[in-house]
């Protein structure tokens, strides 16, 4: 059998992060004496990013300037502004005076960018195995079609997986919010819908269902007193700066934990203040009119979720008093967030070559390369799953453009390849200064 083609990079997954990497290497190759060769593999049949939550009026939570390239190369032809220019909407967008585009528009921007590098990606390809080639310089990556790609470096961008409460299985009447728009057309004339979750997605789904079904009761269930506003103030936003990654990476473990605690409200279980105010306005107006359709069960949890013959029975327990309310619903939507996929879960037996700290977490270099045993000289890079080493921007768009530039620089320079010179690790799992 012929030897498989060798690539400098094989990317696993093709969401925004690896799309940004494909753009970075495309721009690099336009001026390079020796181009970087790459092949990306994506299980979806076409590019898609949270399609189930592309609600018509939902906006991005990050500035359009934190697109796929601007923070790395403001003059790139792949910027959001270039997309607007090509779509003849640049002047209209400027007049709109808004930093936060509609989510559907930003998704269209992603698709526009992906179409320009589609020679680098194979869609409908799931990675089924990764094996080291004897000698330790290459991986053989086999996809679901049986094709093998030989890689000097692997870049993992497999994203997050929906989180459901223990014991709750999704079905036709129980959804994770990531399936909202994929399933909503199956719902006709519902009487009651229940949404579990206090974050941005939970608030968006609650508002969406309340508008979509004007005759139905919509019940929001969450453990807080109310939706908490996200902190997007100027000083707090510095946690997303590229320089903050350097500072976080070099910090002692106890400082890292403190920083994550201080600034969790920039991203986790928080809601845009405008949406909070809108939901409060709706609830108050219904109280005034005496026709309650929006019911918010705060300081509460779903104590029991049972499938019935034609829907779901949810028992809501008030945390302060233990009082229980039974809600018979047509659909229950769990906006309960996402869990990071095991960063090296798709590597199979290769995962045992990866080094971990005393807490069992992957040891990751500043340039996002996983530390491996000396015998394995090919690189494994992570786009996500590095929150413990690089901070809150690990899987967020905020730092994507800069992150892919750092990964590409490391691969091109080859400086990240010498793991024999790595210094000893501190107990915390970070390098000693």
C-alpha positions, 0 to 999 in steps of 0.5 A, spaced: 500 500 500 502 507 498 504 511 504 499 516 506 500 523 504 504 527 510 501 534 512 504 539 517 497 539 520 491 535 521 485 538 524 480 534 528 474 538 528 472 545 524 468 550 528 470 557 529 477 555 532 480 551 527 477 555 521 481 561 524 487 556 524 485 554 516 485 562 515 491 563 518 495 558 515 492 560 508 495 567 509 501 565 511 502 560 505 501 566 500 507 569 502 511 563 505 517 560 501 515 553 504 508 552 505 504 549 511 500 543 509 494 542 512 487 537 512 481 539 517 476 533 518 469 535 520 464 530 522 458 535 520 456 535 513 457 542 512 460 548 517 455 549 523 456 553 529 450 552 534 445 552 529 440 550 534 440 557 537 441 561 531 434 565 534 433 571 529 434 577 534 439 574 538 446 577 538 453 576 539 456 577 546 463 579 543 465 585 539 465 584 532 472 586 532 474 579 535 472 575 529 476 570 526 482 574 524 482 582 526 486 581 533 491 577 529 491 581 523 487 587 522 488 588 514 486 581 513 481 579 507 477 575 512 475 580 517 468 581 519 468 588 515 470 585 509 464 580 509 460 586 510 463 590 504 462 584 500 455 583 502 454 591 501 452 592 508 458 596 511 455 603 511 448 600 514 452 596 519 456 603 521 450 607 521 447 601 526 452 604 531 453 597 534 459 592 536 454 586 537 452 583 531 446 578 530 448 571 531 445 569 525 449 574 521 456 572 525 454 565 523 453 567 516 460 571 516 463 564 519 460 560 513 463 566 508 470 565 511 469 557 511 467 557 503 474 561 502 478 555 505 474 549 503 480 546 500 483 545 506 477 541 510 473 534 508 466 535 511 462 528 513 468 525 516 469 523 523 476 521 526 476 514 528 483 512 530 489 516 531 496 512 532 503 514 532 507 511 526 514 508 529 519 513 530 515 518 533 515 523 528 508 522 525 501 520 527 496 516 522 489 519 522 484 515 520 477 517 518 470 514 517 471 513 510 477 509 511 482 514 509 489 515 512 492 522 513 499 522 516 500 528 520 506 532 523 502 535 528 494 534 530 490 540 532 484 538 536 478 543 536 472 538 537 468 543 541 464 542 547 458 537 549 451 539 551 450 537 559 444 534 561 442 533 569 444 526 571 438 521 570 435 526 565 435 523 558 433 527 552 428 525 547 422 528 543 419 532 549 426 533 553 431 537 549 438 540 551 437 548 548 442 546 543 437 542 539 431 548 540 431 550 533 432 543 530 426 541 534 421 547 535 417 546 528 415 539 531 411 543 537 404 545 535 399 548 540 403 547 546 399 549 553 405 549 557 413 549 556 418 549 561 425 552 561 431 550 566 437 554 567 439 561 569 444 563 564 444 567 557 441 561 553 436 559 558 433 567 558 434 567 550 430 560 550 424 563 555 423 569 551 423 565 544 418 560 547 414 566 550 414 570 543 413 563 539 407 561 542 402 566 545 397 562 548 402 557 552 404 558 559 412 558 559 415 557 566 423 558 567 426 554 573 432 556 576 436 556 583 438 563 583 433 569 585 433 572 578 437 572 572 444 575 574 447 580 569 454 579 565 459 583 567 462 586 560 465 592 563 471 595 560 476 593 566 473 586 567 473 585 560 481 585 560 480 578 563 480 576 555 486 580 553 491 576 550 496 579 555 491 576 560 493 569 558 500 570 559 499 572 566 494 567 567 499 561 565 505 564 569 501 565 575 501 560 581 495 555 582 492 558 587 492 565 584 489 562 577 483 559 582 482 566 585 482 569 578 477 564 575 472 565 581 473 573 581 471 573 573 466 567 572 461 572 572 463 575 565 461 568 562 458 563 566 451 563 568 450 570 566 445 574 562 445 580 558 442 586 562 437 588 556 434 581 556 433 581 563 430 587 563 425 585 557 423 579 561 422 583 567 418 587 563 414 582 560 412 579 567 410 585 570 406 587 564 402 580 565 401 581 573 398 588 571 393 585 566 392 579 570 393 574 565 400 570 567 403 566 561 410 567 564 412 564 570 419 564 573 420 559 579 426 562 582 430 559 588 428 552 585 430 546 582 427 540 578 426 535 583 423 530 578 422 529 571 418 524 568 416 522 561 408 521 561 404 519 555 404 525 551 409 530 555 413 531 561 411 532 568 416 536 572 416 537 580 419 543 581 422 544 589 423 551 592 430 550 595 428 555 601 421 551 603 421 545 600 414 546 597 413 542 591 409 544 584 407 539 579 408 542 572 405 538 566 409 540 560 409 539 553 416 540 552 422 541 557 428 545 555 434 544 559 439 550 558 444 547 562 450 549 559 456 545 556 462 540 558 468 540 555 469 534 551 476 530 553 481 534 549 485 528 547 479 523 547 479 522 540 486 520 540 485 513 543 491 509 545 495 516 544 492 519 550 497 515 554 503 518 551 500 525 554 503 528 561 498 530 566 499 534 573 498 531 580 490 533 579 490 529 572 489 535 568 493 535 561 500 539 562 500 544 556 505 549 554 504 556 553 503 555 545 497 550 547 502 544 545 500 538 550 506 535 553 508 528 551 513 523 553 520 524 549 519 518 544 513 522 541 516 528 537 510 530 533 505 535 536 498 535 539 495 542 540 489 544 543 483 549 541 479 548 548 480 544 554 486 549 557 482 553 562 486 550 567 492 553 564 490 559 559 484 561 563 477 563 561 478 564 554 480 557 553 474 555 548 471 562 547 471 567 541 475 572 544 482 570 543 481 565 538 485 569 532 491 570 537 491 563 539 491 560 532 497 565 530 501 562 536 499 555 534 501 556 527 508 560 529 510 554 534 509 549 528 512 553 523 518 555 527 519 548 530 521 551 537 515 547 541 518 540 538 524 540 543 520 537 549 527 534 552 529 541 554 522 542 558 524 544 565 521 541 572 514 542 573 511 545 580 506 541 584 501 545 581 502 543 574 505 549 571 512 551 570 517 553 575 519 560 574 
